[in-house]
């Protein structure tokens, strides 16, 4: 393992645990929303008060999808730490600047290669 292995792996595991907890909470919220809408016979499509259940469901689903994508990105980053490729751009094979990895620990490309995608 390279110089990134221990501290970066610990940080990625911490972020993964935090993200997994967020996904679980969002799944529970979404499940609760589905259950609440099943037991309610309110006409939420024409309710002038606030957002509709469908809108809330769409919002929660979008946030949950983004959280699951982040979880998958963190898993890839952990595999890259394990195989020694963490911190190396997948595009140009140069080191990814430390500032980018601090800002986005799951980054797989440098900024230049990311902007080309």
Buried (B, 14 or more C-beta within 10 A) or exposed (E): EEEBEEEBBEBBEEBBEEBBEBBEEBBEBBEEBEEEBEEEEEEBEEEEEEEBBEEBBEEBEEBBEEBBEBBEBBEEBBEBBEEEBBBBBBBEEEEBBEEBBEEBBBBBBBBEBBEEE
